[in-house]
């Protein structure tokens, strides 16, 4: 028996709950509330778990040390690959268990038990998710979106109307398979680049899921999930900027010359990696994908070789003009006008120091 538990234990953190003689008892003051906790027997403690497969424990007291405790048929359900709740009010007590049931089912290749599925559908009809805080909903949704391939779980959430419960705009999102498959391909491609720029996959997947949303709809979802302001700025403001830019890029005539490197850099540099990958997944035009790819792989990392310290050593008076000069040097590198640090020194000397008394760098 224990070997069967160990076989899947790494997938579900907490399957093997080590307990002493006394455990805890949880009380829910109202549906969706966090539990209040008191001491209780191990059996009562385990009864507060979400699913039977999470009720297995190993005794630590000397008299029963190492004994597998299975009060609620957890081993049976592991063998049957079934996700089952312990009692009829499980989803009423904690509605976020509905999301976990789907996540476990899809990640492990299990199935939700028939009675558990009926209880889940009943809880959705009762609207119990309306009483759950946005942060708790976001936590469960983000765990699903952080999967390498969240599509099966999202499709299952849609079947159970759980996406509609998050936002009415998600009610009929049954057409996202193609774009999600492309998003996974794009993100796997990006992972292989090892660019050093981190990417939170859940952000890109959330953008894909909400692609048809207006800016107002997206802001409403962010408010429902109580997301931090930095994420709201990315999901609302950068998303809107990126979609407008994508429309412009897709509208370019096929015979027109590709955008210049300096233009791609200027347009795309304000956008986070997650938004760039979302745009790559969303566009059906291969040439637009290539332009976005060019920016990510080659142009984003381009920097002037000279720094502010170098400008000072060259004799450029310190001040806000440094920012303009460095931007000018960046454009020159992007346009192929400079290729070395000497080229940049000559450009600065010619355009910003001509006719001005200078000190030799060696004098500084």
The 8 nearest C-alpha neighbors of each residue, nearest first, counted from 0:
[[1, 3, 2, 4, 74, 67, 5, 75],
 [2, 0, 4, 3, 5, 67, 6, 74],
 [1, 3, 5, 4, 0, 6, 7, 8],
 [4, 2, 6, 1, 0, 5, 7, 77],
 [3, 5, 1, 2, 6, 7, 8, 0],
 [4, 6, 8, 2, 3, 7, 1, 9],
 [5, 7, 3, 4, 8, 2, 9, 1],
 [8, 6, 5, 9, 10, 4, 11, 3],
 [7, 9, 5, 10, 11, 14, 6, 4],
 [10, 8, 7, 11, 12, 5, 6, 14],
 [9, 11, 8, 7, 12, 107, 106, 103],
 [10, 12, 8, 9, 14, 13, 7, 103],
 [13, 11, 14, 9, 10, 8, 15, 53],
 [12, 14, 15, 16, 11, 53, 8, 9],
 [15, 13, 53, 8, 12, 11, 16, 55],
 [16, 14, 56, 13, 55, 17, 57, 8],
 [15, 17, 56, 13, 14, 18, 55, 57],
 [16, 18, 57, 56, 15, 58, 59, 19],
 [19, 17, 58, 16, 59, 20, 22, 56],
 [20, 18, 21, 59, 60, 58, 22, 17],
 [19, 21, 41, 18, 22, 40, 60, 58],
 [22, 20, 40, 19, 41, 39, 38, 23],
 [21, 23, 41, 39, 40, 44, 38, 18],
 [24, 22, 38, 39, 44, 37, 36, 25],
 [23, 25, 37, 39, 44, 36, 38, 43],
 [24, 26, 36, 35, 34, 37, 23, 47],
 [25, 27, 35, 34, 28, 36, 24, 37],
 [26, 28, 34, 29, 32, 92, 35, 33],
 [27, 29, 26, 32, 30, 34, 35, 33],
 [28, 30, 27, 32, 31, 92, 91, 33],
 [31, 29, 92, 91, 32, 93, 27, 127],
 [30, 32, 93, 131, 130, 92, 94, 29],
 [33, 31, 30, 29, 27, 34, 28, 93],
 [32, 34, 27, 31, 35, 93, 28, 26],
 [35, 33, 27, 26, 25, 36, 32, 28],
 [34, 36, 26, 25, 27, 33, 37, 28],
 [35, 37, 25, 24, 34, 23, 26, 38],
 [36, 38, 24, 23, 25, 39, 35, 26],
 [39, 37, 23, 24, 22, 21, 36, 40],
 [40, 38, 23, 22, 24, 21, 43, 44],
 [41, 39, 21, 22, 43, 42, 44, 23],
 [40, 42, 22, 44, 43, 21, 45, 20],
 [43, 41, 45, 44, 40, 46, 70, 22],
 [44, 42, 46, 40, 45, 41, 39, 24],
 [43, 45, 23, 41, 24, 22, 42, 46],
 [44, 46, 42, 47, 54, 48, 43, 41],
 [47, 45, 43, 44, 48, 42, 85, 54],
 [46, 48, 45, 44, 49, 25, 43, 24],
 [49, 47, 45, 46, 50, 54, 53, 51],
 [48, 50, 84, 96, 47, 53, 89, 51],
 [51, 49, 84, 83, 53, 52, 48, 85],
 [50, 52, 73, 54, 53, 83, 71, 85],
 [53, 51, 73, 50, 54, 77, 76, 55],
 [54, 52, 14, 51, 50, 55, 48, 13],
 [55, 53, 51, 45, 52, 73, 48, 56],
 [54, 56, 69, 15, 53, 68, 73, 14],
 [57, 55, 16, 68, 15, 17, 67, 54],
 [56, 58, 67, 17, 66, 65, 68, 59],
 [57, 59, 64, 66, 65, 63, 60, 18],
 [60, 58, 64, 19, 61, 65, 18, 57],
 [59, 61, 64, 62, 63, 58, 19, 20],
 [62, 60, 64, 63, 59, 58, 65, 19],
 [63, 61, 60, 64, 59, 58, 65, 66],
 [64, 62, 61, 66, 60, 58, 65, 59],
 [65, 63, 59, 61, 58, 60, 66, 62],
 [64, 66, 58, 57, 63, 59, 67, 60],
 [67, 65, 58, 57, 64, 63, 68, 59],
 [66, 68, 57, 56, 69, 65, 58, 1],
 [69, 67, 56, 57, 55, 66, 70, 58],
 [68, 70, 55, 71, 72, 73, 67, 54],
 [71, 69, 72, 68, 42, 54, 73, 55],
 [72, 70, 73, 69, 51, 54, 85, 46],
 [73, 71, 75, 74, 69, 70, 51, 76],
 [72, 74, 52, 51, 76, 75, 71, 55],
 [75, 73, 77, 76, 72, 78, 52, 69],
 [76, 74, 78, 72, 73, 77, 79, 80],
 [75, 77, 79, 81, 73, 78, 74, 80],
 [78, 76, 80, 74, 79, 75, 73, 52],
 [77, 79, 75, 76, 80, 74, 81, 3],
 [78, 80, 76, 81, 77, 75, 109, 74],
 [81, 79, 109, 77, 78, 76, 110, 82],
 [80, 82, 76, 110, 79, 109, 111, 112],
 [81, 83, 111, 112, 110, 50, 100, 104],
 [84, 82, 50, 112, 115, 51, 81, 111],
 [83, 85, 50, 86, 49, 115, 51, 89],
 [86, 84, 51, 50, 83, 89, 46, 49],
 [85, 87, 89, 88, 84, 46, 83, 90],
 [86, 88, 89, 118, 85, 84, 90, 115],
 [89, 87, 91, 90, 86, 92, 118, 85],
 [88, 90, 92, 91, 86, 87, 93, 84],
 [91, 89, 94, 93, 92, 88, 96, 122],
 [92, 90, 88, 30, 89, 93, 94, 122],
 [93, 91, 30, 89, 90, 31, 88, 27],
 [92, 94, 31, 90, 95, 91, 96, 89],
 [93, 95, 90, 96, 91, 31, 97, 128],
 [96, 94, 97, 98, 93, 99, 136, 139],
 [97, 95, 99, 94, 98, 93, 100, 90],
 [98, 96, 100, 95, 99, 94, 119, 101],
 [97, 99, 101, 96, 100, 95, 102, 139],
 [100, 98, 96, 102, 101, 97, 103, 95],
 [99, 101, 97, 103, 98, 102, 96, 104],
 [100, 102, 104, 98, 99, 103, 152, 105],
 [101, 103, 99, 105, 104, 100, 106, 152],
 [104, 102, 106, 100, 105, 101, 107, 99],
 [103, 105, 109, 101, 110, 102, 107, 108],
 [106, 104, 108, 102, 103, 107, 152, 101],
 [105, 107, 103, 104, 108, 102, 109, 10],
 [108, 106, 109, 105, 104, 103, 10, 80],
 [107, 109, 105, 104, 106, 110, 80, 103],
 [110, 108, 104, 80, 107, 81, 105, 82],
 [111, 109, 81, 104, 82, 112, 80, 108],
 [110, 112, 82, 81, 116, 83, 104, 115],
 [111, 113, 115, 83, 114, 81, 82, 116],
 [112, 114, 116, 115, 117, 111, 83, 118],
 [113, 115, 117, 116, 112, 118, 83, 111],
 [116, 114, 118, 112, 117, 113, 83, 84],
 [117, 115, 119, 113, 114, 118, 112, 111],
 [116, 118, 114, 120, 119, 115, 121, 113],
 [119, 117, 115, 121, 116, 120, 122, 114],
 [118, 120, 116, 122, 117, 121, 115, 123],
 [121, 119, 123, 117, 122, 118, 116, 124],
 [120, 122, 118, 124, 123, 119, 117, 125],
 [121, 123, 125, 119, 124, 120, 127, 118],
 [122, 124, 120, 126, 125, 121, 119, 127],
 [125, 123, 121, 126, 122, 120, 127, 119],
 [124, 126, 122, 123, 127, 121, 128, 120],
 [127, 125, 123, 124, 128, 129, 122, 164],
 [126, 128, 129, 125, 130, 122, 94, 123],
 [129, 127, 131, 130, 126, 94, 164, 123],
 [128, 130, 127, 131, 126, 164, 132, 31],
 [131, 129, 128, 31, 127, 132, 30, 32],
 [130, 132, 31, 128, 129, 133, 135, 136],
 [133, 131, 134, 135, 130, 136, 224, 31],
 [132, 134, 224, 225, 136, 223, 135, 137],
 [133, 135, 137, 136, 132, 225, 224, 138],
 [134, 136, 138, 137, 133, 132, 139, 131],
 [137, 135, 133, 139, 138, 134, 140, 224],
 [138, 136, 134, 140, 224, 135, 139, 141],
 [137, 139, 135, 141, 136, 140, 134, 142],
 [140, 138, 142, 136, 137, 141, 98, 135],
 [141, 139, 137, 143, 142, 138, 136, 144],
 [140, 142, 144, 143, 138, 139, 137, 145],
 [141, 143, 145, 139, 140, 144, 138, 146],
 [144, 142, 140, 141, 145, 146, 149, 102],
 [143, 145, 201, 141, 149, 146, 142, 204],
 [146, 144, 201, 142, 143, 200, 141, 147],
 [147, 145, 149, 148, 144, 143, 142, 201],
 [146, 148, 149, 145, 183, 144, 200, 187],
 [147, 149, 146, 150, 183, 151, 144, 180],
 [150, 148, 146, 144, 152, 151, 143, 153],
 [149, 151, 153, 152, 148, 154, 179, 176],
 [152, 150, 154, 153, 149, 155, 105, 148],
 [151, 153, 155, 154, 150, 149, 105, 102],
 [154, 152, 156, 150, 155, 151, 149, 157],
 [153, 155, 157, 151, 156, 152, 150, 158],
 [154, 156, 158, 152, 157, 153, 151, 159],
 [157, 155, 153, 161, 159, 154, 158, 162],
 [156, 158, 160, 154, 155, 159, 162, 161],
 [157, 159, 155, 156, 160, 154, 161, 153],
 [158, 160, 156, 157, 161, 120, 155, 123],
 [161, 159, 157, 163, 162, 158, 156, 164],
 [160, 162, 164, 156, 163, 159, 157, 165],
 [161, 163, 165, 164, 157, 160, 169, 156],
 [162, 164, 170, 167, 166, 169, 160, 165],
 [165, 163, 161, 162, 166, 160, 128, 167],
 [164, 166, 162, 163, 161, 167, 169, 220],
 [165, 167, 163, 168, 164, 169, 220, 162],
 [168, 166, 163, 170, 169, 164, 165, 162],
 [167, 169, 166, 170, 163, 212, 171, 216],
 [170, 168, 163, 172, 167, 162, 171, 166],
 [169, 171, 163, 167, 168, 172, 162, 160],
 [172, 170, 173, 169, 168, 163, 157, 174],
 [171, 173, 169, 174, 170, 175, 157, 208],
 [172, 174, 171, 175, 154, 157, 176, 170],
 [175, 173, 172, 176, 177, 171, 178, 154],
 [174, 176, 178, 177, 173, 179, 172, 208],
 [175, 177, 179, 178, 174, 180, 150, 173],
 [178, 176, 180, 179, 175, 181, 174, 182],
 [177, 179, 181, 180, 175, 176, 182, 280],
 [180, 178, 182, 176, 181, 177, 175, 183],
 [179, 181, 177, 183, 182, 178, 176, 184],
 [180, 182, 178, 184, 179, 280, 183, 185],
 [183, 181, 280, 179, 185, 184, 180, 178],
 [182, 184, 186, 180, 181, 185, 187, 179],
 [185, 183, 181, 187, 182, 186, 188, 180],
 [184, 186, 182, 188, 183, 187, 181, 189],
 [187, 185, 189, 183, 188, 184, 182, 190],
 [186, 188, 190, 184, 189, 185, 183, 191],
 [189, 187, 185, 186, 191, 190, 184, 192],
 [188, 190, 186, 192, 191, 187, 185, 193],
 [191, 189, 187, 192, 188, 193, 186, 194],
 [190, 192, 188, 189, 193, 187, 194, 186],
 [191, 193, 189, 194, 190, 188, 296, 195],
 [194, 192, 195, 191, 190, 189, 196, 197],
 [195, 193, 196, 192, 296, 189, 197, 190],
 [194, 196, 193, 197, 192, 198, 190, 300],
 [195, 197, 194, 198, 272, 193, 271, 189],
 [198, 196, 195, 199, 272, 194, 193, 273],
 [197, 199, 200, 273, 272, 196, 202, 203],
 [200, 198, 201, 202, 273, 197, 203, 145],
 [199, 201, 203, 202, 145, 198, 204, 273],
 [200, 202, 144, 145, 204, 199, 203, 205],
 [203, 201, 205, 200, 204, 199, 273, 206],
 [204, 202, 273, 206, 200, 277, 205, 201],
 [203, 205, 207, 201, 206, 202, 208, 144],
 [206, 204, 208, 202, 207, 203, 201, 209],
 [205, 207, 203, 209, 204, 208, 210, 202],
 [208, 206, 204, 210, 205, 209, 203, 277],
 [207, 209, 205, 206, 210, 204, 175, 172],
 [208, 210, 206, 212, 207, 211, 205, 217],
 [209, 211, 207, 212, 208, 206, 281, 205],
 [212, 210, 209, 213, 208, 168, 207, 172],
 [213, 211, 209, 216, 210, 217, 214, 168],
 [212, 214, 216, 215, 217, 211, 210, 218],
 [213, 215, 217, 216, 235, 218, 212, 239],
 [216, 214, 218, 213, 217, 219, 212, 235],
 [217, 215, 219, 213, 218, 214, 212, 220],
 [218, 216, 214, 220, 219, 215, 212, 235],
 [217, 219, 221, 215, 216, 220, 214, 235],
 [220, 218, 216, 222, 217, 221, 215, 223],
 [219, 221, 223, 217, 222, 218, 224, 166],
 [222, 220, 218, 224, 219, 223, 226, 225],
 [221, 223, 225, 219, 220, 224, 218, 226],
 [224, 222, 220, 133, 225, 221, 219, 165],
 [223, 225, 133, 221, 137, 222, 226, 134],
 [226, 224, 222, 133, 223, 134, 221, 227],
 [225, 227, 224, 221, 230, 231, 228, 222],
 [228, 226, 230, 229, 231, 225, 221, 232],
 [227, 229, 231, 230, 232, 226, 233, 225],
 [230, 228, 232, 231, 227, 233, 226, 234],
 [229, 231, 233, 232, 228, 227, 234, 226],
 [230, 232, 228, 234, 233, 229, 235, 221],
 [233, 231, 236, 229, 230, 235, 234, 228],
 [232, 234, 237, 230, 231, 235, 236, 238],
 [235, 233, 231, 238, 232, 230, 237, 236],
 [234, 236, 238, 232, 233, 231, 237, 214],
 [235, 237, 232, 239, 238, 233, 234, 240],
 [238, 236, 233, 240, 239, 235, 241, 270],
 [237, 239, 241, 235, 236, 234, 240, 242],
 [240, 238, 242, 236, 237, 241, 235, 243],
 [241, 239, 237, 243, 238, 242, 244, 236],
 [240, 242, 238, 244, 239, 243, 237, 245],
 [241, 243, 245, 239, 244, 240, 238, 246],
 [244, 242, 246, 240, 245, 241, 239, 247],
 [243, 245, 241, 247, 246, 242, 248, 240],
 [246, 244, 242, 248, 247, 243, 249, 241],
 [245, 247, 243, 249, 244, 248, 250, 242],
 [248, 246, 250, 244, 245, 249, 243, 251],
 [247, 249, 245, 250, 251, 246, 244, 287],
 [248, 250, 246, 247, 251, 245, 287, 284],
 [251, 249, 247, 248, 246, 252, 245, 253],
 [252, 250, 248, 249, 253, 247, 255, 254],
 [253, 251, 255, 254, 250, 249, 256, 248],
 [252, 254, 255, 251, 256, 250, 286, 249],
 [253, 255, 252, 256, 251, 257, 286, 250],
 [256, 254, 252, 253, 257, 251, 258, 250],
 [255, 257, 258, 254, 253, 259, 252, 251],
 [258, 256, 259, 255, 290, 286, 254, 260],
 [259, 257, 262, 263, 256, 260, 290, 261],
 [260, 258, 262, 261, 263, 257, 334, 256],
 [259, 261, 263, 262, 333, 264, 258, 334],
 [260, 262, 264, 259, 333, 263, 330, 265],
 [261, 263, 265, 259, 264, 260, 266, 258],
 [264, 262, 260, 266, 265, 261, 267, 259],
 [263, 265, 261, 262, 267, 268, 266, 260],
 [264, 266, 262, 263, 267, 268, 261, 269],
 [267, 265, 263, 264, 268, 262, 269, 244],
 [268, 266, 264, 270, 269, 265, 263, 294],
 [267, 269, 270, 264, 265, 266, 299, 271],
 [270, 268, 267, 271, 266, 265, 237, 264],
 [271, 269, 268, 267, 237, 274, 275, 272],
 [272, 270, 274, 273, 275, 269, 233, 237],
 [271, 273, 275, 274, 198, 276, 270, 196],
 [272, 274, 203, 276, 271, 275, 198, 202],
 [275, 273, 277, 271, 272, 276, 270, 278],
 [276, 274, 272, 278, 277, 273, 279, 271],
 [275, 277, 279, 273, 278, 274, 280, 272],
 [278, 276, 274, 280, 203, 275, 279, 281],
 [277, 279, 281, 275, 276, 280, 282, 274],
 [280, 278, 276, 288, 277, 281, 282, 275],
 [279, 281, 182, 277, 181, 278, 282, 276],
 [282, 280, 278, 279, 277, 178, 283, 207],
 [281, 283, 284, 279, 280, 278, 288, 287],
 [282, 284, 285, 281, 280, 288, 287, 279],
 [285, 283, 287, 282, 286, 288, 249, 289],
 [284, 286, 288, 287, 289, 283, 282, 290],
 [285, 287, 289, 288, 284, 290, 257, 249],
 [288, 286, 290, 289, 285, 284, 291, 248],
 [287, 289, 285, 291, 279, 286, 290, 292],
 [288, 290, 292, 286, 287, 291, 293, 285],
 [291, 289, 287, 293, 292, 288, 286, 294],
 [292, 290, 288, 294, 293, 289, 287, 295],
 [291, 293, 289, 295, 290, 294, 288, 296],
 [294, 292, 290, 296, 291, 295, 297, 289],
 [293, 295, 298, 291, 292, 299, 297, 296],
 [296, 294, 292, 293, 299, 297, 291, 298],
 [295, 297, 293, 294, 292, 298, 299, 194],
 [298, 296, 294, 293, 295, 299, 300, 301],
 [297, 299, 294, 301, 300, 295, 264, 296],
 [300, 298, 294, 295, 301, 297, 264, 268],
 [299, 301, 298, 302, 297, 296, 295, 294],
 [302, 300, 298, 299, 303, 297, 329, 333],
 [301, 303, 329, 304, 300, 332, 328, 299],
 [304, 302, 329, 305, 328, 325, 332, 301],
 [303, 305, 340, 302, 306, 339, 343, 328],
 [306, 304, 303, 309, 340, 307, 343, 310],
 [307, 305, 309, 308, 310, 304, 303, 325],
 [306, 308, 310, 309, 311, 321, 305, 325],
 [309, 307, 311, 306, 310, 312, 305, 313],
 [308, 310, 312, 306, 307, 311, 305, 313],
 [311, 309, 313, 307, 308, 312, 315, 306],
 [310, 312, 308, 314, 315, 313, 309, 307],
 [313, 311, 309, 314, 310, 360, 308, 363],
 [314, 312, 310, 311, 315, 360, 309, 359],
 [313, 315, 311, 312, 357, 316, 358, 310],
 [314, 316, 311, 310, 313, 317, 352, 312],
 [317, 315, 314, 318, 311, 310, 320, 321],
 [318, 316, 315, 311, 321, 319, 320, 310],
 [317, 319, 320, 321, 316, 322, 315, 307],
 [320, 318, 321, 322, 317, 323, 324, 316],
 [319, 321, 323, 318, 322, 324, 317, 316],
 [322, 320, 324, 319, 323, 318, 325, 307],
 [323, 321, 325, 320, 324, 319, 326, 318],
 [322, 324, 326, 320, 321, 325, 327, 319],
 [323, 325, 327, 321, 326, 322, 328, 320],
 [324, 326, 328, 322, 327, 323, 321, 329],
 [327, 325, 329, 323, 324, 328, 322, 330],
 [328, 326, 324, 330, 325, 329, 323, 331],
 [327, 329, 325, 331, 326, 330, 303, 324],
 [330, 328, 326, 303, 332, 331, 327, 302],
 [331, 329, 333, 327, 332, 328, 261, 334],
 [330, 332, 336, 328, 334, 329, 333, 337],
 [333, 331, 337, 335, 329, 334, 330, 336],
 [334, 332, 330, 331, 335, 261, 260, 329],
 [333, 335, 331, 332, 336, 330, 261, 260],
 [334, 336, 332, 333, 337, 331, 338, 330],
 [335, 337, 331, 334, 332, 338, 333, 342],
 [338, 336, 332, 342, 335, 331, 339, 343],
 [337, 339, 342, 332, 335, 336, 340, 343],
 [340, 338, 342, 341, 337, 343, 304, 344],
 [339, 341, 343, 342, 304, 344, 305, 338],
 [340, 342, 344, 339, 343, 345, 338, 337],
 [343, 341, 339, 345, 337, 340, 344, 346],
 [342, 344, 346, 340, 341, 345, 337, 347],
 [345, 343, 341, 347, 346, 342, 348, 340],
 [344, 346, 348, 342, 343, 347, 349, 341],
 [345, 347, 343, 349, 344, 348, 350, 342],
 [346, 348, 344, 350, 351, 345, 349, 343],
 [349, 347, 352, 345, 346, 351, 350, 344],
 [348, 350, 346, 353, 347, 345, 351, 352],
 [349, 351, 347, 348, 346, 352, 353, 345],
 [350, 352, 347, 348, 353, 349, 315, 346],
 [351, 353, 348, 355, 349, 350, 354, 347],
 [354, 352, 349, 355, 351, 348, 350, 356],
 [353, 355, 352, 356, 351, 357, 349, 348],
 [354, 356, 352, 353, 357, 351, 314, 348],
 [357, 355, 354, 358, 352, 314, 353, 359],
 [358, 356, 314, 355, 359, 313, 352, 315],
 [357, 359, 360, 362, 314, 356, 313, 363],
 [358, 360, 361, 362, 357, 363, 313, 312],
 [359, 361, 362, 363, 312, 313, 358, 314],
 [360, 362, 359, 363, 358, 312, 313, 357],
 [363, 361, 359, 360, 358, 312, 357, 313],
 [362, 360, 361, 312, 359, 358, 313, 311]]
